[in-house]
C-alpha cells in the first residue's frame, strides 16, 4: 500500500475538494491496452502480435528470423517455437505458431513438452543452421545442458533433426550464464557473449592476454549477501568463433553481465553491460553502460567492491553511462526501414524499467561518443529480446522470470517510402585517422609478430585512450625479453607508465624494484590529472603483483607519494589512500581522516536520471526512491573502507573519530548490500584494535544497530512470520469476510507498518501523506474491494494520486506526480520517500502528457503474510484502529444476533 488504494479514492476524499488544474492530456481510444501503454516517437506505430502465456507457451526471451522470414523464439524455461507472421497492415496480426520438435524423434514423442532443445537465451539463424545458446542445468526431463549447439535440417523436412554440441559451458546457469550469439560483418564468423557466472573456456587464441588478476589494493569485501563471491577475473566475456565452432578466440572480458552484442556499420562491436543494483550508493557502483568492444579490451569487473575505476588505463571507459536498469538486448538499426538517424543507432533494451533506448553514436577519435534517446517505453514492459525483421520493422519480446510475455512489432508509418535497396546500400561509415591507427595496432594482438614492439611503442603516449590501450596490448603479446629493458629505460613519462603497467602484468617479480625506481623518475607534479592517475595505477599494479618492497625502497616510495596526498580530485585521493595504506605510510591515517570529514562526491553523469525511473516500475523504483531520500556519501565510504586495513598510525582520538563515522554511516540508505559492506569494513578495522579496547570500539561503531548477521539495521518493527503465499482475491476473501472477529489490534497496526502501508497512508493521526487517508476505508468499502485494491493496484488508479507521463521535445519522457503548475511550469514529485523534492519542467518543452497506467503502489505487498496475519491487517484497515470495533470485540454470530 505504498501509494494508494486503487479503489475509487475520489469518494474517500470527496468530489468537492479543491484540485490542481489537470494538464491537457492526449485522449485516444485504446485499440489494445498492451499497445496503448507504449510511448513511441512521432511517425511510428506498434502492433501487439501474440501472447505466449495465453497459450501456455511460457515466457519468451530470445528470437531470430530464419531464411524463410519466420520468427524462431525460445521460452526461458522451455521449448523453441516458430512463427509465421502476417505482413504489416494485415487485417489479422495473429501468427501461426508451432512448437519445434528437434532431433530424431518418433511421432508419439512429439507430445512431450520439451523435445531436444530449448531453455535458450541466444538464438541465431546462420549458415543454414540454427545456433542455440542453452542456459540450463542438464536433467532427465531436458538433457541438453548449458552450452552452444548447432541445429540442422539434414533430410529436407523443414525440421531440425540434427543436434551438434559445439561447446559445453561451465558455471552457474541462469541470468548470468551464456547469452547471445550474432553473425559477424564478414558473414564468416560468429560472436558469443557470456555473463560473469560462466567460466571462461580454454581458448585457441586470446586477444586479451590471459594474465588477469584482481589487481586492486583496495581492501577486498565480497558481496555480504553472497552474490558472485566465487567468481574471479576476468568476469563476463566475448569470444569469436568460426561457423563450426572449432576455433575460439577471446576478444574482450571484464564485464558483469553482457546480455547482447551488436556491430555497427563500421564493423565496431558494442555491448550493453549491467550494473549491480545491490551496490547502489557505494563508491564502486557502476551504472549500466554501453561499451565499445575493441580487440583485447578489458572493462574492469571484479567481484564485490573490487571493480576498477573506468579511469584506470588498464581498462577502457564506456561510450555512454545509461543509468540504473537491467540490460537485455542490443541491436543496430542498419537494416530497419526507419528514418536515417535510427538506422545509424544502437537500440538498447532495459528490462526493469521498460525502455528501449536509441543510442546515437558519433565517431570520436578511435572510438565514439554517444547520446541516448528514449525510443520506446511502457510500464510495465519487461523487455527481453529484439530483432529487425526482413520487412524492416523491429520485433521485440517482453517476459522473462516467468512474467507475462508478449510479442510486438514496431514500424515506421512511411516505411514503404524507404527503399530497401537504399537501406542496404548506405554511405560508407566515417573512419577517423585514430580509428585506422587502432585497427593497425590490433593486427598485433593475439600472437608474437615481427616489428610489433617498434610499431606500437610510439603510440604508448597517444592522447586517444583506445589507441594507447591497443598499443600496450600489442606490446604485451610480444615476448617480454624483447621489451622489458626498453620499458625500464624509457625516458618519456607517459610511455614509461604504460610500459611499466605492461611489465607489471607480464614481467618477472625480480624486476619489481627496478619498476618502482623507474616510476619514481617521473616528476609527478608536472603531470596532467589523467597521467597522474595512470602513474598511480602503475604503482598499484607493481605493488599488488609483487608485494611490498624492502624497507629502504618502501620508505622512498612513501616519500615520493606522500607529499601529493591529499589531492584536489576524488579519484586521485582514492588511489593515493589505498596505496599509502598498503605501504603503511606513517601519515596516511590522520591525512585520510581529515580528508574524510570534508570529502564531497562528484556526480557521475548518466543518460537517465535515477529519479526518472522510480514511478516507471515501483517494484524496482522504490529501492531507488529510498536511496535517493538519504544518499550515502560515496567518497567518504571509499576512504573509510581504505582505512579499514590500516594497522599503524592510530591514536585514541583518531580511532574515536573513525568508529563514530562508522556509526553514522548506518543511517544512510543504499542498495541491498549497503549495510553489509559498511559492517564488513567495520569488522576489518576492529580486527586491528587492541583486544582490550575491542568492546568499546565495537559499541561506538554501531554493533547494537545491526541484525541479520550484519546485513540489516535493527528495527522495532514487526516482521511477518509467514509462510506467505501469492495471494489472490479468491483465496484471501474467505479469511476476511463477515466471520472476521477476535483479531489482534496491536499486531494489525504493526503489520500495517511492516508491509509499508504506513509509509504512504494515514490511519487516524499517524502515517504518510503520499496516498489518501485510510481512516474511513472500512466504512466505505467491502473487504473484497479492499483486497482487490491491494492485490491489483493497477486496476483502478485515482487521478488524484496517479503519476503523469510528460513527453518532451527531445524525445524523452519524465514520470512524476503533478503537484502544482503555473503558466510556464509543471511541478512534479518523483520520489514518494522525498515528496518535498520537486522537479520543474518548463511547459514549452512538453509536447503532451498522459496519465500513467501504473500505480505507484507496489503489488504483492501482502504476499509475506500468513492467513492469521492477513486477518489482523484487514481488521485494522476495516476498523481504522478502533479497539471497540466488532472485529476485536465479539463473534460474528453474536453481532448477527444483536442486530
N, C-alpha and C positions, 0 to 999 in steps of 0.2 A: 504494500500500500504506500509505496514511496512517493507517489504523487497524488493521485486522486482516485476515488472510487468511480468507476466508469458509468455507474447509474446516472440518471438524469440529475446532475448536480445543480442545474438551474432551479430545480424545485427546492433543493435544500437551501439555496442562497436567497431565492426569491427573485421573481422577474422584474421587480420594481427597483432593484438596486442599481446604482449608477454604474455605467460600464464605459470602458475605453472605446473610442471610435475604432471600429474594425478597419483594417487595411482593405483596400479593394482587392478582392480575390478572383482568381480565374475560375469561372463557372463552366464546366464542361460535363456533358453526360458521359459517365464512365461506360466504356464498351466492355471492359473486363477489369475487375478490381486488381488483378495481377499486373495489368498494363497501366491502369490509371495511377498507380503509385510511383511509376517511373518518371524521372526527370531527364529529358533529353535536350540537346541543342535544337534550335530552330531548324526546320527543314528535315528532321529525322522522324521516323515512325518506328514503333516497336510492336511486335506480334507475340502473343503467348501461343506456343505451338503444342505443348504437351506437358502433362504432369505424371511422371512415372509412379509416384506414390499412390495415385488413384487406381493404379493397375497392379499394385503390389510388386513393383519392379525396383524398389529400393531408392537410394539417394545417389544420383549420378555426379561423378566428379572428374571424368576425363572424356575427351571426344576427339575425333579425327574424321576427315572425309576420305572415302576410298576413291578408286579411279573411275567409278561409275556415278560419282556425285552423291553417294549415300553416306549418311552420318553413322558412325560407329561410336557407341558410348559404353561406359562401364559404371556399374554400381560400386560404390566404395567397399561394400561388404558382400558382393555377389557377382552376378553374371555380366556378360557383354551383350549388347543389343545393337541391332542395325535398323536404321530408319530410312524410309523413302519419303522425302519431304515434298510438299506442294510448292509450286512456284510463288513468288511474291505476288500479292494481289489476288490470289485464288479465292473462290467463294468459301472453300473449306480449307483450313490450315492443318487439320488433323493428319498426322503422318501415319504411314503403315509401319508397324513396329514388329520385329521378330527377335526372339532370344536366339543368340548364336549358339549352336551346338558344335563344339570344337573337338577335333580328334576323331579317330576311327572308332565310332560307336555304333551299336545296333539300334534300330528304330525304337525298341522298347526302353532304351536308356534315355531317350530324349525327354522323358517326363521329369527327370531329376532337375533340381533347382539350379545347380551349377555343374556344367559339363565341361571339364577340361581346362577352362581358363576363365579368369575374372579377377576381382579384387585389384583392379588396375588403377594406378594414379598417373599413368602416362600411356598414351596411345599415339601411334604414327603409322599411316599407310605410306609405304615407300618400297621401291624395288619389287613391286608386285607381291608384297608381303604386308602383314600387319605386325608391327612391333608392339609388344605389350610389356610395360614395366609393372610387375606384380609386387604388391606391398602386403604381404600376408604370411603368417606362420603356417607352415605346411601341416596339414592334419588329414585325418581319414576322410572327412567329408569333401575336402578340397585339397588335393595333394600337390598342388603347384605352389611352392614356397617363394619367398622374396627373390626377385631376380629379373633379368631381361630375357624375354622369349621372342621367337620369331614364328609366326603362323603363316602357313602357305596352303593354297588350294592346288593339290597335285593331280586331281582327277577331273577338273573342269566342271564340278557340280555346283560351283558358287558357294561352297562351304569350306572352311579351313579344316583340313583333315590331318595336316602335319604340324606337330609342335616341336620346335627345336629350342632347347635351353641354351642361350648364348653364354650367360654367366649367372651363377648364383651370387647373391649379395648378402653379406652377413651384417648383423647388427640388429637393433631393436626395430621391428616393423611398426608401422604406424605413420603418423603425420610428420615425422622427421626421418622417414626412410627414403628410398629412391623415388623419384618423381617423374619428371617429363623427359621425353626424347624428341628431338627435332632433326630435320634434314638440313645439312649444311648448304651454303650457297653453291658449292661446287657440284651438288647433286650426286656426289660420290661417297660421302661420309655422313656420319651421324654424330650428334652431341647428346649426352645424357647428364642430368644433374641429380644430386642426392643430398639429403639433409644430414645434420651432424650426428644422427644416430645410426648412420650407415658406415660401416667400416670401409676404409679405402682399400679396394682390392689391389693386389700386386699389378703394377702397370708394366707395359712393354717399353714405355718411354715417359719421361717426366719433363714437362716444360717448367714447372716449379720444382727446383731441386729438393729432393726428399730429406732435408736436414732440419725440418721444423722441430721446434721445442716450444715450451711455454713462453720463454723469453720475456719475463716480466718480473722485476724485483719487488713489485707491489705485493704486500702480504696476501697470500692466496687464501681466499674464503670461497669455498664452493657453495652452490646454492643451498641455503639452510633447509629447504624443503625437498632437496634431493634431485632436482631436475638436472640431467646431463652430467652428474657428478663423476661418472666413469668415462666420460667422453674426452678424449685427448685431441691435440692437434693432429691433423690440420682442419678438423671440423667438416662442414659441408663442402662438396667438391663438384667439379665439372670435368668431364672427360670426352675425348673424341675417339670414335671407333669407326672401323670400316663396316660395310654392309653385312658381312658375315660375322662380325664381332670377334675377329681373330687377332686384331691389333688394337690395344687400348693405350691411349696416351693421356696423361693428366694435363689439363690445360690450366686449371685455376683451383684455388681452395681458400679456406679461411672464412667460410660463410656459416651462418647459423642454420638456415633452412631455405635454400633457394628452390622454390616450387616449380619455377618455369624459366625458360631462357628463350631469347629471340635475337635474330640477326636483323640489322638494318640494311639499307640499300648499299652501303659502303662495305658490307661484309664484316662489320663490327658486331660483337656479341654482347648482350646485356642480360642481367638478371635483376629480379626484384626480391631482395633479401628481407627476412623478417627481423623483428625485434624480440626481446624477452620481456613480456608485459609484467612479469613479477619484479623486474628491475626498475619500474617507474620510480623516479625520484632519486635514483642512485647515480653517482658520477660516471659509472661505466655503462649506463644505459645508452643504447644506440637506436635511433629511430629506424623504422622501415626505410629502405633506401634502394635507389636504382644504382646498380654498379656496372661499370664497363669492364667486361670480362676479357682482359687482354692476355696475351701469351705469358704464362708464368706468374700471373697475378696472385697476390695474397691479400685477403681482406680482414685478417686480424681477429677472427673469432677465437676465443679461448673460454674454457668453462668458468662458471662463477663470475668473480669480479676481475678475471684475468684478461678481459677483452682489451685490445690495443686501441689507442687513440688513432683516429683517421689521419692525424697529422704526422704519425711516425713514418719515416722514409722507407722502412722495410715492409710497409703495406700501402695500399692505394686508397685515395678518398672516393666517396661516392660521387656520382654525377649529380644526384639530387637526393636530399633527405625528404621523404614524403611525410612522415609523422607516425602516429600510433595506428596500428591495424594488424591485419593478418593477410599478407600477400598470398595469392594462389596462382594467378595466371599472368603471363606476359606474352604479348604478340605484337608484331609490327604490321602497320596498316597498308603496306605497299600494294597489296592485291585488292584492296577494298574499292568499290565503286562509290567513293566518297569525295568530297572536295579535297583539293591537293594538300591542304595543311594536315588533314587527318591521314592521308596516305603516307605522309612523312613522319608520322608519330608512332611511338610505342603506346600500347594500351595495357595498363596495369590494373589488376583486379584486387580489391580489398574485400575479404570475406566478412570481417567483423562489422564493418560499418556500411557495406553495400554501395561502394563507389567504384566505378571504372574511371581511372584517370587517363587522359590523353597526355602523354609525355612528349613535349615538343623539344627536340634535340637541336642544338646549334653547335657546329664544329668550333672547337676552341683549342688551339694547339694540337696536340696529338690525340686529344680526347674530345669531350663535349661539355657544354653547359646545358642546362635544361630548365624548363618550366612545366608545371603541371596544371592541366585544366580538368575540371570535373566534367567528364564527358557524359556519364550516365550515373544516376544514383536512385536509390529507393530504400525504403525502410518497412519491414526487414527485407534484405536482399543478400543472402549468404552466397556470394559468387564463388564458383568453383573452377570453371574452365571456360575457354572460349576459343573460337577459330573463325577465320574468314572463309566463307563458303565459295563454291565455284561461281555463284551468282553475284559475288562482291559484297554480300551482306555479312554482318557479324552475327554469329550464332553463339549464345552463351547459356551456361547452366547455373542453376543455384542448387544448394543442398549441402551435403557433407555432414558427418557426425549424425547420420540418420534423420536429418531435418527434412522438412517438406522440400521436394525437388521439382524444378520446372525448367523447361527448355524455351528459350526466347530467340527471336530474330529481330535484328535492328537494321534498317535500311534507310538510305537517303531518298527523299521524295523524288528527286530528279535523277535517280540513278540511271535511267535509260538515256539521259543526255550525256553520260560519261562513257565514252567509247572504251570497251575492254582492251582494245589494242593500244589505246593511249595509255591506259593504266600499266600495261605490260611493257611499254617502251618509254619509260621515264627518262628524263635528262640524267646525264652522268652525275653521280654524287660529288660534292665538293671534298677534295682531298688536300689537306693543308701540307705544307712542307714538313712540319713536325710529325704529322701522321706518316709520311713517307719514311722519315728517319726512324720512327719507332718500328715500322714494318721491316726495315733493313736490319735493325738490331735483333728483331725477333727471329730472323733466319739463323742466328747463332744460338738459339735456345734449343735445348734437348740433348746435345751431344758435343763433344770437342770438335772444333773446326779450326783449321789453319787460318791465322790472321784475325781471329775473333778479338783477342785482347787489344791488339793495336787499333782495330776499328772501333771498339766500344769505349776504350779508355777516355778519349776526348769528350765523350758525352756524359761522363760521370758528374759533371757540374752543370749540366744543362738546366735551364730555368723551367723547362716543362717537366713536371713530376713524372709523367708517364714515360717520357723519353729517358729521363735519369734512371728510373726504375728498370726499364728494359735494358739499359746499358749495364747496370750492375748484375742483372740476371744473366746476361750474355757472358760476362766475366766469370761468374760463378760456375758456369757449365764447362769451363776450361780447367785443365789440371792446375792445382794450386801452386805447384812448384814453378809454373810459368809466370806467375804474377804476384807471389807473396812479397818478394823483395821490392818490387815496384810499388806495392801498396805501402810498405813501411817507409820507403824513401820519398814518397810523393810530397812535393812542396806546396802544391795548391791546397788550401784548407778544405774546400768543398770536395774536390776529388779524393783527398785523403780520408775524409769522413766516410764517404761511400765505400772506398776501398777497404777500410778497416771493418765496416759493417759486413762486407763480404768475407773478409778474413776471419772475423769472429765466428761466422757461421760455418766455415769450412776448414780453418787453419788448425794447426797443432796447438794444444794447450801450452806447450813450452814457449810459444810466441806471445803469451799474454802480456808479460811485462813490456815487451817491445811495442805491442799495440798501444798500451796505455801511454808509454813515453812518446810515441808518435802523435797521439791525440793531443797531448799537452803542449805540443809545439804551436798549436793554433792560438791566436790572440782572440780569446772568447769575446771580449768587449767590443771588438770591431765587427762582429758578425751580425747580419740581419736576424730577426727573430726566428724565422724558419730554420736557418742554418745553425743557430744556437740549439734549437730543439733536435736537429739532426745529430749534432755533435754529442749532446747528452744521451741520445739513443745509442750512439756508438759506444759510449762509456758503459751504458747499462748492459748491452749485449756482451761485451767483453767480461764484465763482472759476473753476469748471470751464467755464462757458459764456462767460465774458468775459475770462478771463486775470487775471494778477497786476496789481494797481493800481500807480499811480505811487509812488515811494519813500516820500514822506511819509505817504500814506494807508496804504500797506503796513505801515509801522512802527507806526502807530496800531492797525491790526487785530491785529498781533502782540502788542502790549501789552495789548490787550483780552482776548485769548485765553490768553496765556502764563501768566498768574497762576493759571489754573484747571487747569493741567496739571502733574503728573498728577492724575487724578480718582480717586474711590473705585471707580467701576464700569468694567468692561471695555469696554462699548460706548462710553462717553464717551471713554475713552482711545484707542479705535480711531479715532474721528472726529477728536479733537484731534491725534493723532500725524500723520495724513496731511495735515490742513490746515496744520499748522505746518511740516511738511517741504516742502509745496508753496510756502509763503511764505518758506522759508529762514530760519526763526526761529533766532537765534543759539544758544539753549539746547536746541533740540529733540533734538540728538544725545545729549548727556550725560543729559538727562532720560529719554529713551526707553530708553537702555541700562540706566540704573539701574532703570527700571520692568521691563524685560525680564528682569532677573535674578530678580525675585521674583514675576512675574506668575503667577497661578493661574487655571485655567479654571473657568468657570461652566457647569454642566451644562444642556443643552437637554433638557427633558422630552419624551419620546415615548411613544406608546401601547404600543409593543412594544420591549422591551429588546433590544439587539443580541445579547447572549449567548443569548437565547432562540431565535435564528434559526440558529445555527451548525449544529446537528445535524439541522435540517429539510431542508437541501439542501447536502451537503458541497461540491458544485461551486462554490457561491457563498459558503457559510458559512465555508469555510476562509480566505478572504480576510479576512473579519471577524475570525476567530479570531486570525490573525496580527497584525492591527492592535490588537486588544484586549489582546494579550500585551505590547505595548510602544507605548502610545498616544502620538502626538506632542503636544507642548504647543501647543495651538491659539493661545492668546493671545500667547505668545512668538513664534510663527511670524508672526502678523499684524504685530506691532511690528517684527520683524526685516525683513519684507518692505517695510513702510512706509519703513524707513531705507535701503533699497537705492537710493532715488533722492536721498538727501541728499548734496549736493556739498560743503557747507561745515560747519564746526563740529567737524571731526575732529582728534583728536590721535593720536599714535602709540599711546598707551595705549588709547584708545577703539577704534581700528581693530584692535588685537591682540585685545581683548575681543570685538569684534563678529565677526571672522572665525573665532575659535575657537568661538564659539556655532554658526556655520555648520557647522564640522567635526562638532560633537557632534550637530547636528540630523540628520545622515545615519544615525545609529544607530537612529532610530525607524522604526516600520513604519506606513505609511499606505496609502492607496489606490494604484492602479497608477501614478498620475502624481505621487505624493508626492515622490519623489527628483528628478524633473524640475522640479517647481515650486521646490524649495529651490535647485537648481542655477541655475535662471533668475534667481532673486533674487540669488544669489551673484555671477553674472556681471554683473548690473546694478550691484551695489555695486563690483565690481572695476573697472568702466569709469570710476569716479571717483577711483581711487587714482593717485598719480604713477607714470608709466611705469617709473621706476627701482625702484619697490617692488612692481610687479605680481607678479613671480615669487615673492617672499616670501609675499605675502598669498594668492596662488593656491595655494601649497603648504599653508599653515597652515589654509586654509578647506576643504580636503578634495579637491583636484583628483585626488590619487592614488587616492582611494576610488572614483572614478566610471568607468563603462564605458558602452557603448551610446550614445555621444553625450550623456552626462549624464543618461540615463534610468534607469540601474541602478547598483547597488553592485557593485564588483569582488569576485568570489569566486574561490577557487581550485578550486571545484567543477567537475566535468565537465559539459559541456553537450552534450546529444545532437546528433549530426551529421545524423541523418535521411538522406534524407527519410522521415518517418514515414508511418503509414497507420492506418486504422481497423481494428485487429487483431481478428480473430475466432479462436476456439479452433481451428477447422478450418484456417485459414490459418497459424496460428503453430505448430501441433503438428509438422508435418514438419521444421521447423527445429531442434526441441529434443527429438527422440526419441532412441533409443539411439545415433544417429550423432553425438551431441554430443561433441566432442573438440577438443583443442588450442586451448582457449579462453584468453583473457587475464584472469588473476585480478585484477590491479590495475584494469583497465578495468571489470570486472564489479562490483568493490567501489565504484568511483566512480559507476557508473550506479545502484547500489543507493541511493546518497545523492541522486543527481540527480533521480530520479523519486519522491523523498520517502519511500521505504520506511524509510530510516534515521530519519526524524523520529519514527516511532511504534513501530518494531520493533527489537529487539536481535538482532544476529548476533554470536556469540561474546561479547565483553565490551563491544561498542560499540552505541550506538543508543538509541532511546527506549523507554519502558515503557507507552505507551498501549495498544498491541496486544501480542499474545503474542510470546514469544521464538521466533525462526525458526531457531535453530541446528540443531534436529533435523528441520527440514522435509523435507529431501531423503531422509532415511531412513524417513520415514513415508508419503510421498505421491508419486504418479507425476507426471511433467511435465504430463500432461493435467489432473490435479487442481489443480495449482498455477496453470496457465493459466486454468482456469475460475474460480478464486477471485480472480485478478487482474482478469480481464475482466468478470466478472459478480459484483461484490462483494455485491450484494443477494440473491443466490440462496440462500445459507445463511449465517446470522449466529449465531454462538455467543452463548448468553445470558450468557456470562462477560463479553462485551465489547459487547453490544448496548446501544443507548440505550433509555431508558424514557420514555414519554409520561405525564405526570402531569396528569390532568384536575382542574381546580379549581372550587370552588363558584361563582366569579364568571363561569364560562363560558369562561375562558381555559385554555390548556394550556401546560405547560413541558416541554421535552425536554432530557434530560441522562443521563449515566451514573451510576447509583446506586453510590456508593462506600461508604456506611455508612447505618445508621439506628439510632434508639433508639425508646423508647416513644412519643415525641412528634414526632419529626422525621425527614424524609428528608434525606440529604446527597448532593448531586449535583454532578458536574463537567460543565461545558458546553463548555469550551474545551480541545481536545486540545493546544494550544500553551501553555496555562497550567493544567495539570491540578490544580495546587495551589490554584487559586481555587475555592472550594466555595460553593455556594448552598444555603441551608437552606430547606426547605419544611415548614411545620407540617402534621402529618398530618391535623389536623382541618379543613384547607382542601382536602384531596384527596378527590374523590368516587370516583375509580377510577384504575387505572394500566393501561398496555398496552405491551407490547414493541414498539418501533419496527420497521417493516419496511424501514427504510432504513439501510444500513451507513454508518458514519461514514467508511469508506474511500472515497476518490474513485474513480469509474470512469475508464476511458480513460487511466490513468497511463502505460501503455507505448506510447501512440499516437505519441509523438515519436521512437520508436526505429526504426532500420532493422533488417533481419534479423540482421546481424552483432552489433549492439548487443543485440538481444533474446537472442541466443545467450549472450553474455557475462553478462548479467543472470541468465538461467536457470542457467547454470553456477555462478554464485556462490551462488544460492539452493540448488541441489541439493547443492553441495559444502560448504556452511557455511563457505566461505573456506579450506578445507583445500587447500593447494598440492599435496598428494600425491594428491588425488582423481583418478580416471580421466579426468574431463573436462579435466584440464590436462596429463596425462602421456602417454597412449597413445591410439592409434586405437581405434575401436570394434571393428574386425576383430581387432586384437591382443588386446584384452580378451576377446573371444569365444573366441579360440584358447587363451588362457591358462586359461580356465575348463574 
